[in-house]
Amino acid sequence: MPRRKPSGTGIRTVAVVTPYYPPKIGGVENYAARIARAAADDPGLQPVVITTRLDGLRTTVTTEDGVQVVRLGAWLRLSNTPLSPLWPFQLRRWLRRSGAEVVNAHSPVPGLADVAVAVSGRRRSVLTYHAGSMHKGETGSGAADRLIGLYETHVLPRVFRRADALVAVSPVSLAHGQPHAVEISPGADLGRFTPGAPPSTRPRTVLYVGRMDRSSAWKGVDVLIRALAEPTGPAGARLRLVGGGDAVGDHLALADRLGIADRVEAPGELTGQDLVEAMRTAALVVLPSRTEAESFGMVLVEAMACGTPVVGSAVGGIPRVVVDGGTGLLVPPGDPGALADACRRVLDDGALADRLGAAGRRRAEERYDWRKLTDRHLDLFRGA
């Protein structure tokens, strides 16, 4: 158990409820972890994280980075969504047991966050919504898209109304524009993610960081692999696919079929300083997402903080992070040829790469400093 702060007036317990949490890698996971750690550092707040296990049904309680983390079992998973009929009872129990006065639920994965808001009772509920529409738009995703449509049309609006406060991570978030919503974007730890050598001097490594699940095909990793194999792609460039998921083998098999297996590596999930070094030593970071589900793109901000040039799809919230030609390059989603051209431009033009990298760092300092952004979140927890 973590060492609790001295009891007394002014100490408010915040339950951060999120479907997944580190060590699982992802934007929502990192955002929730950052909020929990900021609350732990605040003398007036006491965090407890309630999340799900990746396997197993038994509830586990651990201390991670000084934060109590309660992991609930999931009875089944539909696509990337864990579910359990016991969560209403378990959440009530842990909210009561922890003494939580505030519930900060993170979504867009349906289920746990919705239940947390529903059972919050008289506690202040703050729902942070991280995505635009989750419609996949992929071949064979018709049934899933119909379920998503029903959820976003009939369930989600009720959850939004029930929450005392809403946080939209970008204007693309479905929570944006609600009467009681504020926009607080993700950010980067500018003290950890610091610039490396000038991008023009780095090895010709293209880096992707993110999940690689079959249910997350909208991330567009296959588009990036095809771009590297294009005749117009960057000659001699290597691709590092950082992250985990059941589609990693599929991506490596695609690289093999395209004849570039010797230029593609998948080192698995990287965390801590290993992830920072991957960002600081890459010549280019690419986020090739296909759909509005990519409401922000935290990996782009972390790369920009490292002075690393970025290329992203002109979809979802990415164009609000990347200034095309200023802090990075934008390409049409799902277009391997255009992505190949953009990667080649950055890797072959050292002056362009260095200019984009320096401008990206300045933008990260101006707009995406985690310390300022988490302060705004903590102010919501301190509210009446």
Number of C-alpha atoms within 10 A of each C-alpha: 11 13 9 12 12 9 8 8 7 10 16 20 21 28 27 26 29 27 27 26 24 14 12 17 20 19 19 25 18 20 23 24 22 19 20 28 18 19 25 22 13 13 12 17 20 25 28 27 27 25 24 25 18 15 11 13 15 10 14 13 13 14 14 14 12 17 21 23 25 19 23 25 21 21 13 13 10 9 11 13 16 20 18 17 11 12 18 15 11 15 21 16 12 16 22 12 9 15 15 20 21 25 29 30 29 26 19 25 19 19 17 28 24 24 18 28 23 16 17 22 12 8 16 21 26 25 27 30 26 26 26 25 19 20 19 21 14 14 6 9 12 13 9 16 17 12 12 18 15 11 13 19 11 11 14 17 14 13 16 23 13 17 23 16 21 27 25 25 24 26 20 23 25 23 26 20 14 15 11 14 20 21 19 19 23 27 26 28 17 20 9 14 22 20 22 18 15 19 29 22 12 17 15 20 20 25 22 24 26 21 25 24 18 15 18 19 19 25 24 20 26 20 22 28 23 19 24 29 21 18 11 17 22 22 14 11 17 20 25 19 24 22 21 21 17 13 18 20 13 14 20 20 14 16 21 14 10 14 11 18 18 11 17 20 14 16 11 15 18 17 16 8 11 11 15 19 18 21 29 26 23 26 31 30 28 25 25 29 26 25 25 21 24 26 27 28 25 25 22 29 29 28 30 36 33 30 34 36 32 30 25 26 26 22 22 24 23 25 19 16 23 25 16 17 12 15 26 29 23 24 21 16 22 22 17 24 20 19 29 23 18 22 26 18 16 24 25 14 11 17 14 18 25 21 20 26 29 21 20 29 25 16 19 25 18 9 16 25 20 22 14 12 17 21 15 14 20 18 9 19 22 16 9 7
